[in-house]
Amino acid sequence: MDKQTNDVNGSQNTVAQSVKHRLPDLSKLQMFMMTFGYFGTQIAFSMQTGSMGRIFQTIGADPNNLGFFFILPPLAGMIMQPLVGYFSDKTWIPKLGRRMPYLIGGTLVSFIVMLLLPNAGSLGFGFGSAAALWFGAVTVLFMDLASNVSQQPFKMIIPDMANEKQSNSLWSMQNVWGSLGSLVAFVFPFILTASGIANTAPRGEVPMSVKISFYASAIILALSAIFTIKNVKEYTPEEMAKYHNITKEEQHEKASIMNVLRSAPKVFWLLGIVEFFVWFAIPYMWTYSTGALAENIWHVTDPASAGYQEAGNWFGIVQAVYSVVAIFVGLLFARLTKKTRRPAYTVSLILGGIGFLMIAFGTTKLSSIIAFALFGIGWIAIITIPFTILTNALDGKHDGVVLGLFNCFICIPQIVASSVSFLILPALGGSMAKMFIIAAIAFFIASVTIWIVRDDV
């Protein structure tokens, strides 16, 4: 990179830093209002990601083809999040704001789809039929499109409203609430089963415990969205211009997504390298955990068996474990500084990788609890630290679209991982547990690559 480019990047970083200090401090009540609603959004998202593998195997999907169904969500994210960012940057609706209208639309679609998805096997299509699998796939696609729309406003209001001093705390708080939402989603089927709700069903149908969990999650999602829309008061265009030092001309300039991408800070691109290895691993956890636990602990592979469905419930419990760990570690991460963020990320990802190896080789419930607890430490680092670093490098002009484009660095590796899984899983003898060896290697690489990213803006 030449000296002129370095000078430009340096001046951009100086501007970004000065801009962030122009934003006023938010009260603790404002910070609570901005982050609490993420609780419901993550219940919906976690219910989907935590149950997809189980649902598709229950309705007859070939385990070797599970990766196909997990290509659809990141494709949806690559399309929707940049678009939501681009259009919401230019949106202002009195009494609603610029980001909240998209929360309304995303929540409405998510609510409907969450009522449909668990019924993929109950509409008479037949076990393993193309109709049942396509219904499930299309439903998941719409679910993820809507989830991306409803999640993105929560991410975008942080750079909109938070100064550099508070952005780290807000990302941590948001993800603590999100982890709590995930916790609720993961334990729903287990609690319902313990209450006497059926955890098995006729071949090809999703158990009633899972169906009711989806219905309850949809209601909580709707209530949390209503709470956020009612209580979060976004800055007006005039306030945004004042606090971010943006002129009226800059606010209304029609920069294309490609132009915004070209002017993105260097940190944006370097974090993309880090994100590739992290998000190459995560889909394997979502896709193969139930099968890996059933294989190693219950010694079954038939999705219709009671043991397999019990493993599905246990996956909910160990996900709850990692969510609890993420909540407590997230509270500690709120205190991280520029000097400690990268070391914390490295240690967290190494521990997460060790957890993946324990899933691959562990044969007891206790080992799985420890494994997912370690993953929980890695998880909160993944969803907090990169966003804090990126947010502090933004200049306030096109924050929504930049954050939306950054999501592509999360989606592309998921697509790659899901695509190559068609080759990797057969090569590993069809063992879902061994897929976690690949995930662990990816985490270990990610733990090192964070050091190519500067965190001094």
C-alpha positions in Angstrom: 0.0 0.0 0.0 1.5 3.4 -1.0 2.1 6.4 1.3 -0.8 8.4 -0.1 -3.3 5.5 0.7 -1.8 5.2 4.2 -2.3 8.9 4.7 -5.9 8.7 3.6 -6.6 5.7 5.9 -4.9 7.6 8.7 -7.1 10.7 8.1 -10.2 8.5 7.9 -9.3 6.9 11.2 -8.7 10.3 12.8 -12.1 11.5 11.5 -13.8 8.4 12.8 -12.3 8.7 16.2 -13.2 12.4 16.5 -16.7 11.7 15.2 -17.4 9.0 17.8 -16.5 11.4 20.7 -19.2 13.9 19.4 -21.9 11.4 20.3 -23.4 12.0 23.7 -23.2 9.4 26.5 -26.3 7.3 26.6 -28.1 6.7 29.9 -28.2 3.1 31.3 -31.9 3.1 30.6 -31.3 4.0 26.9 -28.7 1.2 26.7 -31.1 -1.3 28.2 -33.9 -0.2 25.7 -31.5 -0.5 22.7 -30.4 -4.0 23.6 -33.2 -5.8 25.4 -35.3 -6.5 22.3 -32.4 -8.6 20.9 -33.6 -11.3 23.5 -36.6 -12.1 21.4 -34.9 -11.9 18.0 -32.3 -14.4 19.1 -35.0 -16.7 20.5 -36.4 -17.0 17.0 -33.0 -17.3 15.4 -31.7 -19.9 17.9 -34.8 -22.0 17.6 -34.2 -22.2 13.9 -30.5 -22.9 14.0 -30.8 -25.3 16.9 -33.6 -27.3 15.4 -32.9 -27.3 11.7 -30.7 -30.4 11.6 -33.1 -32.3 13.8 -36.2 -31.2 11.8 -34.7 -32.1 8.4 -33.4 -35.5 9.5 -36.8 -36.2 11.2 -38.7 -35.5 7.9 -36.3 -37.7 6.0 -33.3 -35.7 4.8 -30.1 -37.7 4.0 -27.4 -36.7 6.5 -25.0 -36.4 3.6 -27.3 -33.7 2.1 -27.9 -31.7 5.2 -25.3 -29.1 4.1 -27.7 -28.1 1.3 -30.3 -26.8 3.7 -27.7 -24.7 5.5 -26.6 -23.0 2.3 -29.9 -21.2 2.1 -29.7 -19.1 5.3 -26.3 -17.4 4.5 -27.4 -16.8 1.0 -30.4 -14.9 2.4 -28.1 -13.0 4.7 -25.8 -11.9 1.9 -28.8 -10.5 0.1 -30.9 -9.0 2.8 -28.5 -7.4 5.3 -26.6 -5.1 2.8 -30.0 -4.1 1.4 -31.5 -3.4 4.8 -28.4 -1.3 5.6 -28.5 0.5 2.3 -32.2 1.5 2.4 -32.4 2.1 6.1 -29.5 4.6 5.9 -31.8 6.6 3.7 -35.1 6.0 5.6 -36.8 8.2 8.0 -40.4 7.7 9.1 -41.8 10.0 11.7 -42.5 8.2 15.1 -40.8 5.1 13.8 -37.3 6.1 12.8 -34.9 4.8 10.2 -34.1 1.3 11.5 -37.4 0.3 13.3 -39.6 0.0 10.2 -37.4 -2.9 9.1 -37.7 -4.5 12.5 -41.5 -4.5 12.0 -41.4 -6.1 8.6 -38.9 -8.8 9.6 -40.7 -9.7 12.8 -44.0 -10.1 11.0 -42.6 -12.5 8.4 -40.6 -14.4 11.0 -43.7 -14.8 13.2 -45.7 -16.5 10.3 -42.8 -18.7 9.2 -42.1 -19.9 12.7 -45.7 -21.3 12.8 -45.1 -23.1 9.6 -41.5 -24.6 9.8 -42.1 -27.3 12.5 -45.1 -28.5 10.5 -43.0 -29.5 7.5 -43.6 -33.2 8.2 -47.3 -32.9 9.2 -48.8 -31.9 5.9 -49.1 -35.3 4.3 -46.1 -35.0 2.0 -44.6 -38.3 3.2 -41.3 -39.2 4.9 -38.3 -38.2 2.8 -40.5 -36.9 0.0 -39.2 -34.1 -2.2 -42.3 -32.1 -1.4 -41.7 -32.2 2.4 -38.0 -31.3 2.0 -38.7 -28.5 -0.4 -41.4 -27.1 1.9 -38.9 -27.2 4.8 -36.2 -25.6 2.6 -38.4 -22.8 1.4 -39.7 -22.1 4.8 -36.2 -21.9 6.2 -35.2 -19.5 3.4 -38.1 -17.2 4.3 -37.3 -17.6 8.0 -33.7 -16.5 7.5 -34.6 -13.6 5.2 -36.9 -12.3 7.9 -34.5 -13.0 10.7 -31.8 -11.0 8.9 -34.2 -8.1 8.5 -35.2 -8.1 12.1 -31.7 -8.6 13.5 -30.0 -5.9 11.5 -31.7 -2.9 13.1 -30.3 -3.9 16.5 -26.8 -3.9 15.1 -27.2 -0.6 13.2 -28.5 1.5 16.1 -25.2 1.0 18.0 -23.0 2.9 15.5 -25.9 5.3 15.0 -26.2 6.2 18.7 -23.2 5.1 20.6 -19.8 6.8 21.1 -16.6 4.8 21.1 -16.5 4.7 24.9 -19.9 3.0 25.1 -19.9 0.9 21.9 -18.0 -2.1 23.5 -20.5 -2.2 26.4 -23.5 -2.0 24.1 -22.2 -4.9 21.9 -21.6 -6.9 25.0 -25.0 -6.1 26.5 -26.8 -6.9 23.2 -25.1 -10.2 23.0 -25.7 -11.0 26.6 -29.5 -10.5 26.0 -29.1 -12.5 22.8 -27.4 -15.3 24.7 -30.2 -15.3 27.2 -32.7 -15.6 24.3 -30.8 -18.5 22.9 -30.8 -20.1 26.4 -34.6 -19.9 26.5 -34.9 -21.3 22.9 -32.6 -24.2 23.6 -34.3 -25.4 26.8 -37.8 -25.1 25.5 -38.1 -28.7 24.1 -36.4 -30.2 27.2 -38.7 -28.4 29.6 -41.8 -29.3 27.6 -40.7 -32.9 27.4 -40.2 -33.0 31.2 -43.7 -31.6 31.5 -45.2 -34.5 29.7 -45.4 -33.1 26.1 -44.5 -35.8 23.6 -40.9 -35.8 22.4 -41.5 -38.5 19.7 -43.9 -38.5 16.8 -44.9 -40.8 13.9 -42.2 -41.3 11.4 -41.5 -38.2 9.4 -43.3 -35.8 11.8 -41.7 -33.3 14.2 -42.4 -34.0 17.9 -45.0 -31.8 19.6 -42.4 -30.5 22.1 -40.5 -28.9 19.2 -43.7 -27.5 17.6 -44.8 -25.8 20.8 -41.3 -24.4 21.3 -41.5 -22.7 17.9 -45.0 -21.3 18.7 -43.9 -19.9 22.0 -40.8 -18.4 20.5 -42.8 -16.7 17.8 -44.9 -15.0 20.5 -41.9 -13.8 22.4 -40.3 -12.5 19.2 -43.4 -10.4 18.5 -43.6 -9.0 22.1 -39.9 -8.1 22.1 -40.2 -6.2 18.8 -43.2 -4.3 20.1 -41.2 -3.4 23.2 -38.3 -2.1 21.2 -40.3 -0.1 18.7 -42.2 1.6 21.5 -39.2 2.4 23.7 -36.2 3.1 21.4 -36.2 6.7 20.1 -33.7 6.9 17.2 -31.8 10.1 16.4 -33.6 12.3 13.9 -31.8 13.2 10.6 -30.9 16.6 12.1 -29.4 14.9 15.2 -27.6 12.4 13.1 -26.0 15.2 11.1 -25.0 17.0 14.2 -23.6 14.1 16.2 -21.8 12.5 13.3 -20.6 15.7 11.7 -22.4 14.9 8.5 -23.7 17.6 6.2 -27.2 17.5 4.6 -25.6 16.8 1.3 -23.6 13.9 2.6 -26.8 12.5 4.3 -28.6 12.4 1.0 -25.8 11.5 -1.3 -26.7 8.5 -3.5 -23.6 6.4 -3.1 -23.9 2.9 -4.5 -23.2 -0.2 -2.5 -20.1 -0.7 -4.6 -18.8 2.8 -3.9 -19.4 2.3 -0.2 -17.6 -1.0 -0.4 -14.6 0.6 -2.1 -14.4 3.3 0.6 -14.7 0.8 3.5 -11.9 1.1 6.1 -9.0 -1.4 6.0 -10.2 -2.9 9.2 -13.3 -4.1 7.4 -11.3 -6.2 5.0 -8.9 -7.6 7.5 -11.7 -8.7 9.9 -13.2 -10.4 6.9 -10.2 -12.8 6.8 -10.8 -13.6 10.5 -14.5 -14.1 10.0 -13.9 -16.6 7.2 -12.3 -19.2 9.5 -14.7 -18.6 12.4 -17.8 -18.9 10.3 -16.5 -21.9 8.3 -16.7 -23.8 11.6 -20.0 -22.6 13.1 -22.3 -24.3 10.5 -20.9 -27.6 11.4 -21.9 -27.1 15.0 -25.4 -26.1 14.0 -25.7 -29.0 11.5 -24.1 -31.9 13.1 -24.3 -31.5 16.9 -27.5 -33.6 17.3 -26.1 -36.4 15.1 -22.7 -36.2 16.8 -24.2 -36.5 20.3 -26.5 -39.3 19.2 -23.5 -41.1 17.7 -21.0 -40.8 20.5 -23.3 -40.9 23.6 -26.5 -42.7 22.6 -24.8 -44.8 19.9 -27.7 -44.4 17.5 -28.0 -42.9 14.0 -31.8 -43.4 13.3 -33.6 -40.0 13.6 -36.8 -41.7 14.4 -35.4 -43.5 17.4 -36.1 -42.4 21.0 -32.4 -42.1 21.6 -31.8 -39.8 18.7 -34.7 -37.5 19.8 -33.3 -37.6 23.3 -30.0 -36.5 21.8 -31.8 -33.6 20.1 -33.2 -32.5 23.5 -29.7 -32.8 25.0 -28.3 -30.6 22.3 -30.8 -28.0 23.6 -29.4 -28.4 27.1 -25.7 -28.1 26.1 -26.6 -25.1 23.9 -28.2 -23.7 27.1 -24.9 -24.3 28.8 -22.9 -22.4 26.2 -25.5 -19.6 26.4 -25.1 -19.3 30.2 -21.4 -19.2 29.9 -21.6 -16.6 27.1 -23.8 -14.4 29.3 -21.3 -14.3 32.2 -18.2 -14.0 29.9 -20.1 -11.3 28.0 -20.4 -9.3 31.2 -16.7 -9.5 31.6 -16.1 -8.6 28.0 -17.9 -5.3 28.6 -14.8 -4.2 30.4 -12.4 -5.1 27.6 -10.1 -2.3 26.2 -8.2 -1.8 23.0 -5.2 -3.6 24.6 -7.1 -6.6 25.8 -9.6 -7.3 23.0 -7.3 -9.2 20.7 -5.7 -11.4 23.4 -9.2 -12.2 24.8 -10.3 -13.2 21.3 -7.3 -15.5 20.8 -7.7 -17.3 24.1 -11.5 -17.6 23.6 -11.1 -19.1 20.1 -8.5 -21.6 21.3 -10.8 -22.7 24.1 -13.7 -23.0 21.7 -11.6 -25.2 19.4 -10.7 -27.5 22.3 -14.4 -27.7 23.0 -15.0 -28.8 19.4 -12.4 -31.6 19.8 -14.2 -32.7 22.9 -17.5 -33.0 21.0 -15.6 -35.1 18.3 -14.2 -37.6 20.8 -16.3 -37.3 24.0 -18.6 -40.1 24.9 -20.4 -38.9 28.0 -22.9 -36.2 28.9 -20.3 -34.6 31.2 -17.8 -34.2 28.4 -20.4 -32.6 26.2 -21.3 -30.1 28.9 -17.6 -29.1 29.3 -17.2 -29.0 25.5 -20.1 -26.6 24.9 -19.1 -24.5 27.9 -15.7 -23.9 26.2 -17.5 -23.1 23.0 -19.6 -20.5 24.9 -16.4 -18.6 25.6 -15.5 -18.6 22.0 -19.0 -17.7 20.9 -19.3 -14.5 22.9 -15.9 -13.4 21.6 -17.0 -14.1 18.0 -20.2 -12.1 18.2 -18.8 -9.2 20.2 -15.2 -8.3 19.6 -15.1 -8.0 15.8 -18.2 -5.8 15.7 -16.7 -3.5 18.4 -13.5 -3.1 16.4 -15.4 -2.4 13.2 -17.9 0.0 14.8 -15.0 2.1 16.1 -13.6 2.4 12.6 -16.8 3.7 11.0 -17.3 7.4 10.2 -21.1 7.6 10.5 -21.9 8.2 6.8 -22.9 4.7 5.6 -22.8 2.6 8.8 -25.8 0.6 8.0 -24.7 -0.6 4.6 -21.1 -1.3 5.8 -22.4 -3.5 8.6 -24.7 -5.2 6.2 -21.8 -5.8 3.8 -19.7 -7.1 6.7 -22.3 -9.8 7.1 -21.1 -11.2 3.8 -17.9 -12.2 5.5 -20.1 -14.2 7.8 -22.3 -15.7 5.1 -19.7 -16.6 2.5 -17.7 -19.1 4.7 -21.0 -20.7 5.7 -21.8 -21.3 2.1 -18.3 -22.7 1.4 -18.5 -24.9 4.5 -21.9 -26.3 3.7 -20.9 -26.9 0.0 -17.7 -28.8 0.8 -19.5 -30.8 3.5 -20.8 -33.0 0.7 -17.2 -34.1 0.2 -15.9 -34.0 3.8 -18.6 -36.0 5.5 -18.4 -39.1 3.2 -14.6 -38.8 3.5 -14.9 -39.1 7.2 -17.0 -42.2 6.9 -20.3 -40.4 7.4 -19.4 -39.6 11.0 -21.0 -36.3 12.1 -18.8 -36.3 15.2 -15.6 -36.2 13.2 -16.8 -33.0 11.4 -16.0 -31.2 14.7 -12.3 -31.9 14.0 -12.5 -29.7 10.9 -14.4 -27.1 13.0 -11.6 -27.1 15.7 -8.9 -26.6 13.1 -10.8 -23.6 11.7 -11.1 -22.0 15.2 -7.4 -22.4 15.9 -6.5 -20.6 12.6 -9.0 -17.8 13.5 -7.4 -17.4 16.9 -4.2 -16.3 15.2 -5.5 -14.2 12.3 -7.1 -11.6 14.7 -3.5 -10.2 15.1 -3.5 -8.9 11.5 -6.2 -6.5 12.5 -5.3 -3.2 14.1 -7.4 -2.1 17.1 -6.2 1.4 17.7 -8.9 3.6 16.1 
